[in-house]
Amino acid sequence: MNTAGHPEAKTRRGLELTPFRGLRYDPERVGSLAAVTSPPYDVVVRPDGLRHLQSADPHNIVRLILPQADTPAESNKQAAETLHHWLAEGVLIPDPEPGLYVYEQRDGDGMLQRGIIGALRLSEPAEGVVLPHEEVMPPVVADRAALMRATSANLEPLLLTYHGNGAAADVVEHTVERTPLLATTTEDGFRHLLWSVTDPEDVARVQTDLARHQALIADGHHRWATCLRLRTEHPSPGPWDYGLVLLVDTARYPLRVRAIHRLLHGLPVADALSALDGLFRVRHLATPLPDALAALAEAAGTGNAFLLAGDGSFHLVDRPDPGLLARTVPADRPAAWRSLDATVLHATLLDHVWRIPEDSPAHIAYIHDTAATVAKAERDGGTAVLMHPVHEDVVRDLARQGVTMPRKSTSFGPKPASGLVLRMLDR
């Protein structure tokens, strides 16, 4: 794991956000804007979610971000051909001039998020400008890189956060007073609005303000790593020096932080529990999912805790044996890292107790939706491991120390919808 420090004093430069000529759906060529959008590629729960999105509209963005064919090479070729076909047909059209984009998401529960979409100059973690907080899985990076090579496009933005409350946020606030470029409501109840920022003074205010800040990758570690890999394959300076991002100022718009759960294939709940005998406290909960999650939250307030499911009931697992942790959790990391639930899950449970390889799709899946994780475990005879979310401050503090958390430790949201604006790299 990377433990190189990233103190702000060593930052070579701040965030460098550049306008770009966005590629967007022509509303007159699709059924509806909501029908062509998708969650980020790694949130789509296969195969149910994928099939649902494919049937929503023949031009749904999922046909680009998750193309389906017999082989990966054929899938990527298919995505490239689909993209160029949609361009030729005018389904996707470029905006008339480069700009930044203000993006707003709002739901019926009072959640409001606003940020700026632009092309951000890529930087290595050691530069301390864009801070990763999770490890990545090399096969996923290779998969995303092959797709990006084939399409020569940033198909969906990463989600980055920063603490500013300055001029960039002011530009966002006065921009949303204008008529948006698009407005649509997706089936999850979120209202999405997009504005362009093309005025040179507004763009300059945003750029000057952001140049003083660093950002945390909230969602999109694999796509960021993909962009860094592909930058080395193309001439510099050039469009491959930048990646498509949504920057949210959490000083004004705090994000929700949720957990990412694990589905362990081929490990029945009974076997998972028997392996914990004498190592963790295990309590059976005869309660519905909301009450079981409340019990998990309470237990997580005093130590490591997990909720196992898949046999029709819930089992609260907590109070790990201190000797077990001492033997299995690496001691060369900060205390905040050693005490993370994700650390104990991966270093202790997956590696030493259950002997499950964390990077093998045949053995483990990472799922954002809690109920979907439980349902899949019950259907497939596996074990769902439900996690309690980590606070954003913990994530940011570790990232500033250059300490990466175990992969898929957090889920920041709401995530930007894919399909609202794309960025071409060969035009």
C-alpha positions, 0 to 999 in steps of 0.5 A: 500500500502506498504510504508516501506522504502528501502534505499540502506544503509539497503541492506543486500546483493546485487544481487546473480545470479547463473548459471543453466542448461537451458532447451531449444527447440531442433531446429530439433524437432520444426518447427522453434524457432520463431514459439514456442516462445510467449510474456509473459503470460500477454501480450498475448491478448486473445483469438485472440493472444492465438489461433494464437500462438497455431496454430503457432506450436503444441509445442508453449510455450503458451501451458505451460504458458497459458494452456486451459482446463475446470477448472484451476486445469485441465489446470495446470495438462495439462501444467505439462503433456505437459511439461513432454511429451516434455521432454520425446520426446526430444522436450525440452532438458537440456543444457550440463552444468550450465551457465548464458545466455547472451540475445540480442534483436534488432529490425529494428528501432535501438532498442538494448537490452542486458542482462544476464539470470540467477537464482536470489536469492529471497529476500523480498522487505524490504531487498532492493535488488529487488525493486517492483514498482507495487502492485499485484492482489492476484488472479493472484498470486494464478493462477501463483503459482498453475501453477508453483507448477504443472510444477515445473518450471520457464517457463519464465524469469522476466525482472529486471533492474539495473544501473551498467556499470561495469564488468558484462556489459563487460562480456556481450559485449565480449560474443556477439562476439562469435557464439550464441546458437540460433538466430531467428526473431519473427513476431514482427520483433525482432531478438533474440540471446542467448549465454551461459556463462560457463567460471568460471572466467566470471561467477565470474566477473558477480557475483562479480559485481552484488553483489554491486547492487540492481534491479528494477522489470520492468516486472513480479511482479506477477511472483516474488510474486509467487516465494516468496510464493512458496519458503515458501512451499519448503525446504531451501536451494534449487532451490525454493530459486531462480527465473529465471530473465533477468537482463538488465543494463540500464546504457548501454541499456535503456528500453522503458517505455510504458503505460498499458491501461484499458478496462472497460467492460459494461461501454459505453463511453457515460456513462463514459463521463457523469459521468465526467461532472464538474469533468474533462475537456473533449474535443472531438478529431476528429483525428486518433489514432496517433494524439489523442495520441500526444494530450494525451502526450501534455496534460500529460505534464501539469497534469493528462490526459487520452484518452477515446475511444470505440464509434468510436472517442477519448475524451481527459480527463484532468484538474481534479477538485482539490477538487475532487483530495483532497477528493479521492487521499490518502494524506499519500503518496509522491507528486510524487505518488499522481500526477501519472495518474495511481493513479488518475485513480484508486483512483478517476475515478475507485473507486469514479466516475465510481465505478469499482472494479479494481481487477475484470476481469468481469469489467476491463482488462489490455491491453498493445497494444493501437490499440487492446484496442480501437478495443476491446472497440468498438467491445464490447461496453465498454470504453478504457482508454488510458494512457501516460507512466511514466518515468523510473526515477519516477518509480525507485525513488518511488521504492527506497522509498518503495512506490508501484504504482497502479497495471499495471502502466507501461510496460517496454520493450522490454520484453524477449520472452518466450520459449527461455530458461526454468528452471526446479526446480525438477532436 
